[in-house]
Amino acid sequence: MFSATLTDKSKEVCKMYMRDPFELYIDSDKKLTLHGLKQYFVTLEENQKTKKLIDLLDNLDFNQVIIFVKNQQHAQKLNEIIRTEGFPAVACYRSMP
């Protein structure tokens, strides 16, 4: 299990089901900075999101992008759309072998 934002209660529950868990704490905000990382946030209606994403992919200079979605079906569908638009893409989700 990996997470940057587990609450204390969530940590307790996780530890109940893990064998010999390893916890890593980063003690300095400077160590958390990923140089060159850019994040974008745009407020849109649901039916506008895919078009805006493709527009951003067309117009931004990048070498890697991570897109988080709410479920496996959305990941698969968005992956198909992105690939159809000519971008290399891979969908990753928990039920993958």
C-alpha positions, 0 to 999 in steps of 0.5 A: 500500500502506498499513500502520501495522505493517510489519516491516523485512523486509516493507518490503524486499519491498514496495519490490522491487515498488513504483515510487517508494514514499512512506513517512510516519513519525509521530514522536509517539505523540500524533499517533496518537491518534484522539480519540473512538475506542473499541475493544472486544474480547470473547472468544467462541466462533465461533458466538456472534460474529455475535449479539454483534456485532448486540447491540453495534450495537444498544446502542452509540452510534456514527456509524461502525464498521469490522469486520475479517474474515478473508476476502471471503466472510465480509465479504459474508455479514456485510454481508448480515446487518448490512443485514438487521438494519437497519444501513447497511453496505458490504463492502470487499475487495481484489478489488472493481473 
